[in-house]
């Protein structure tokens, strides 16, 4: 057999179908090279009724023959089917016409479990949407998550960006000897610049490697023997975790990998852009061909990287039939960066609109909590005041449609009420200004939808109308049949608030483990305006059409449901286009012949000093490390960490209800565990089952509490009195400390999780344990209703304990097995 061609069944190039020919017969081999657990291909084979085989490397694959047909024009066509669904037509000249695909959401659910429960109709989708309900907007997306990985790679080559040595090492990229020698010579020179930095060990190495660069075009074009493998590794680093569900930690890491490209700096030493014809990835190759053509276009020849990103974002939307987009971007609340961004937007957007017909506008995004993953970045306490000062000026720009509150939803939005007071003043001047809040994305803050509305309403001046308001995600609130739920529905209706839904990101980010109780249909049937967003489609392997198909198929939306969403979207599009036109005229008048830079900087200076300091978590004024320094200890390496989840991993307002049968299981565990083999790790609240552990420990076990970076006086006294050892997380919110469990335990070593209770943060900790390299053993109590759905979604990766399955016996069995290894 000879190799003929290949195609993919998904957007992320995870499910590849290789084609081979032998005379007139065609054969296929289906593989999932980026999914190492084997869950994806096993579940796909079972759903499609196909047999699994193994390839030469011992990896699972699916093999078979593709039948040949003669069509009405007497031409040969090979038809590839998955069970009864025509998936692709393959022609003798090599053309492949894809008829159906596997959406990212189904792929994630298959990867997550060993017992996938959805049927074929909800796994493989024919890629057709009825014209009258086709969505034409993306109202919820993010700048750095919008561009497909292949386009970012092509842009990196075309603009010859600097690519850090740190990522070369991290991704295990292969370089030639001719590339390695000057790179490490450069590293030696960089190393001298950090002699007096005070950094040591891995922190010093990271700093040096982050400042040692290779020209990305050189990395790919002068290294073609390794290009296929390197491109695949880089592509995988630019999308969310694939082999199962991810958590917010993974999302933050992906953004950092993307920043190398989206905030790219061009290399000082350029190379000729040769050998493009032999780049092994056709999508990267074709994008580069187009970029070279763009260089000959007067409208695009001087584009910056940012302007090219906007151009390719618009081209992508045009292919999907989307012509109005609002992108959230934190750049717009940074003084000088926002001015540069808007100057570039004004310079290129008319040309982009002329070519594509896609209108792109922006939402100035403010972080609800400071970003902690970038270690060197120090966020000032009054960062929100600074954000608002900039926002008041940029809000006048016609390309700025409104503002957004972004970041992981681990705090009550009510804490940001002073910010809303300032934003509502902008809305009074500009009634078209949109206030969008990420609210209801997970089940940790069920009041956030109601509190978001309250923040705005309470901030209105007498007689001021309710501003344009949208809520991103809107997935969780109290039951819509309850008193609180009915009150939320009433507020949504009376204030014409729009809910935005992003199904794929909800599943891939571990915020939705079951589709059965998704509230979208309930909201639609109550007459609430609902629209679709993508949340940054490129991050999640989806697009506008896949998202709409997923809503329709997986949530079983009717034609009337989709039509209601389409009508709600159209009203926003028409309103927003008029707002742009009105603001454009007003902005030109404001500029009065001055440059955009002069105008905006002058407006920002006018706002200086007018806004009071706005800071959150004012009660958390104690630095945990300084106050609890005498209790801070490294985790021991001679024993197994046992994470007790039963008190801390809830919202601030949700209290774990301790049950007698749960206490009995924990007592039995403590009575039977050998202290020389195990130590306990808990959260910061010291409540529920954690409190029982501390009160009844009597010094037998070492107990470590992971605490946020700043604590209240009451928390300080409680932790001091408990006598536990301390690990300090960089996270400022208690609900974010699950990230430190991942970094300190799940990524580094074997461990055991015993989960009695928890909601969103608990589910995240469990998912981190499943994803971690240390291969944690996860045990969930059968009486934990909140964690039951999470357990079911991880079939094959968790074990249930309870009345018939003793926690003590399960843990002792795990310890014994680890000793035997």
ABEGO torsion letter per residue (X at the ends): XBBABBBBABAAGABBBBBBBBEABBBBBBBBAABAAGAAAAAAAAAAGBBBBBBAAGBBBBBEBBBBBBBAAGBBBBBBBBEABBABBBBAAGBBBBABBBBAAAAAAAAABABBABBAAAABBBBBBBAAABBABBABBBAAAABBAAAAAAAAAAAGBBBBAAAAAAAGBBBBAAAAAAAAAAAAAAAAAAAAAGBBEAAAAAAAAAABBBBAAAAAAAAAAAAAAAAAAAAAAABBBABEBBBAAAAAAAAAAAAAAAABBBBABBBBBBGAAABABAAAAAAAAAAAAAAABAAAAABBAAAAAAAAAAAAAAAAGBABBBBBBAAAABAAAAAAAAAAAAAAAAAAAAAAGBBBBBBBBBBABBBAABAABBBBAAAAAAAAAAAAAAAABAABAEBBBBEBBABBAAAAAAAAAAAAAAAAABAABBBBBBBGABAABAAAAAAAAAAAAAABBBGBBBBBBBBBGGABBBBAABAAAAAAAAAAAAAGBBBBBBAAAAAAAGABABAAABAAAAAAAAGBBBBBBAGGAAAAGBBAAAAAAAAAAAAGBBAAAAAAAAAAAAAAAAAAAAAAAAAAAAAAAAAGGBBAAAAAAAAAAAABGABBBBBBGAABABBAAAAAAAABBBBBAABBBBBBBBGABBBAABBBBBBAAAAAAAAAAAAABBAAABBBBBBAAGBEAAAAAAAAAGGABBBBBBBBABBBAAAAAAAAAAGBBBBBBABABAAAAAAAAAAAAAAABBBBBBBABEBAAAAAAAAAAAABAAGBBBBBBAABAAAAAAAAAABGABBBBEAABBAAAAAAAAAAAAAAX
